[in-house]
Amino acid sequence: MNKLKSHFFLKGFAAFLSVVFMLTLIGCAQKENGQTTDSRSNGEIKRIPDEQTEVIVGLPSKRNTSYLPFYVAAKKGYYQENNLNVKFTYVQGGVLALRGLQTGEFHFISSLPESVITGVAEGANVKIIGTLDNQSMYSIYTAKDIKKLSDLEGKAAAGMVTGNGTNIQLEYWLQKQGLEPNKDVRIINAGDNAERLQVLQQGQASVTILSPPTDLKADELGLKRFLMRDELKTYNHNMVSANGDIIKNQPEVVYAFMSAHADAVKFIKNETNRDEVIQILMDELQMEKTDAEKSFDFVLPALAEKGKINMDGVKWAMDTVKEAKVSQKNISLDQLVDERFYAE
């Protein structure tokens, strides 16, 4: 090799080493900053785990028609197809579900957005990755002796724990009616859907907030109903959140979970599968066919394609959390939401 060729060879090789060194530094910096790196196989992003992986999902309600995509994904084998062994665990309310997500007891949860927003504001290592629906599933019910909404002044409302998304929506509705929560109407912690309805029946409260299928029982009792989706035109009711560690270390598990979810929603929305989906509801929730059909028709139009989030609804929830003075800390959408895991 002559001197000129040798000079250019050494110069080019040095430049190559410099680029490699810089890329290595960038990669290390990303990992140190906690940024998620995609798992790859043969140069491709891994969309499913290499082997069956156990996933635990925390749900804040035992009987809830809104979880229909979860039931269908399990029944039709979509989780198994994506190498996931999914187990559901039930807790009372989104606050407890979020606590389990933070501690690693759950890999994913479904909950109202408000509790997650509050948790992230306080430093929780979690992210919202999708949603089951993009309309509110709640309805407000008033006792039979309430003839006009102003009659609620001085009465009690059956809610849950302070800071829970259920309470935030109940308080939002009361404010829309010109009633100040915990001033004009006292909010009491009555528990889950069935317990809140029971408190209303027993006369311990005059208004409450319910979701399917408990709303059907309230309808049978002849209680007056107000649809929250009439007030909230844009909302993500049952949002899917993931533990930050699983996002960072096992993104393929997150991809697989959302892929199975997308398949379930697609199956549900196919009209030819209506009877089969209703049967799944009947089996999972021990419902009569007529009730299952009513609940299905209520849930169906709200189901989000591929679990895609309506970001205007998230912004509404963030603003409402601040207005309710549950948390005054500012967080960004990037801190709260990670939309990289939708099925292709």
Phi, psi and omega in degrees: 000126180284171187297323182294314179297319180298320181298312181292325179298312182294322180295317179293319180295321178296319178296319178300313180298325180295317179296315179301316181298317180295318179297321178297317179298318179298315179299316180296319181297320179298316180294320180294327179279001176082014180287145181286135173246134181289137172289139182230149177223119182055038177083354181256145175294128179287127181258345177219155178295157179289335180218167180305126183238129180283133180231131179248126182247126177268128179240130185276019178199138182282314183249101184212116180295335181298339180277014182311315179300326177294315180298317182292318180300322179288315184293321183273357176081017182292327177294315181298322179298334180259021177061037177241136172250094189267131176236137181256135177236136184255135175228169182263097174097157184292332180295315178291323178298316180296321179299317178294326178292319180296319184280352181089004176296324177244147173272323179224156170222160167244131181199169170296152184291333189299319181293325179290319178302314179298317180297315180296322178299332179267005174102011180296136180273070181219160176220145170280128184243352181181187179211151175280325187213160180237028171219155177291139177263000184274152170228145176264135178235138177246153180294160185295334182278358177271105183273325175222154189297334177294342178293346180287344181299129181088359181261179178250151176243136180272111179234213177232209182287152178301134180095344177290146180300331178299312179295320182298319178291321177298315179295322177300315181296317180299317179297322178297335179267006178083020181246128182275118179300138179064015171231297175279324181229124182275129179267125178246150178276103183254354178098209186284181183309305183299321180291323178294319178295320180297318178299321178294316179298323183280357178082010179278348176213158182247354179208147176208178182231129187226155175237166179296145003265005181298332179300331180295323178294320178296323177296319179298328180282354177079023179282147182286135187244139174232123182281126178296330182292345173286331178272317182260099182284335180227117182197144172253111189280297181258091183272150180257124180239151182236149173295137183299328181291322180288327176296317183286315189262334181224059181300333179297330177292321179293315176303314183296319180297315181288331177293315178297322179296316179300319179297321181294315179298318178299318179296317182296320184282350177282114186303331182290347181261006186307309184298319180293320180294318178297323178295322177297318177300315180300317182290316185289320186251007179053051183256152170287155185301318182299318179292320179297320179294318179297314181295319179300314181294331178285321184281321189310308184294345183267348184295131183271127178303128179058013180075022184287134185281140170270106188293333176296324178293322178295317179298321177300315181297320179297316179295320183292323177301319179291318180296326179282356178061028175286321176211132180258001182282138179274132172229156180263164176299323180296327177290332188263323192239141174227106186261022185279353194253013177295147177294145181282000000 
